[in-house]
Amino acid sequence: MDAEQLIPGLDATGQALVAVGARVVHLKAGHKVFSPGQACSAFLLVKAGSVKVSTTTESGRELLLYRVGPDETCVLTTACLLSASGYDAEGVSETETKAVVIPKALFESLLAQSAAFRHFVFASYGSRLRDLIALVQEVSQRHVDRRLARFLCERGAAGAIAASHQEIATELGTAREVVSRLLKHFESEGLVRLERRQIVVADMPALEKFPSLL
């Protein structure tokens, strides 16, 4: 497979560099591509198959971040190479996978010398980053109850909380309506009392054991 087939659209400079230094690897299903804390030594471009990238939440559950499919790159790998940092998630091949491996030194040379490669890398990075931002927004909304409970525990330890629903929503990064609805639910459970211009934690031990905190 020549350089143009490995990374379509490369300019002559990029093709020459890739032809010399890149290699193709074949991974079995279940192969661990990278692990948390591992140093990043190469840029990866999947040509066939799929690599699942996930992390583990505080509760021990696996959270799928994204999958890398044919002709896609791993945004975490790109970020680690650009920042010279280690991985903070796990990548595992879900199926038999073929990928192009570009060692770190070659990756840096390609970025410096090939405009087409730079465009390819950053276009892929930007697209995947938008997907991750959408995931973060989804997860943060899904766990607003958890974050609100923590907020009330922390702020309520010193007494009544003199904060409006909008102020709390702004701090938690959600909508006022969401905060109001959750506070009403907490009040119905006897966890808080909603008084004029303030919130009083009525049952701190129970609030600390709020189910979604477990």
Helices and strands as residue ranges (DSSP letters): H 3-6, H 12-21, E 23-27, E 32-34, E 42-48, E 51-56, E 62-68, E 72-73, H 75-83, E 90-93, E 97-103, H 104-113, H 115-142, H 144-156, H 165-172, H 176-188, E 192-195, E 198-201, H 204-208, G 211-213
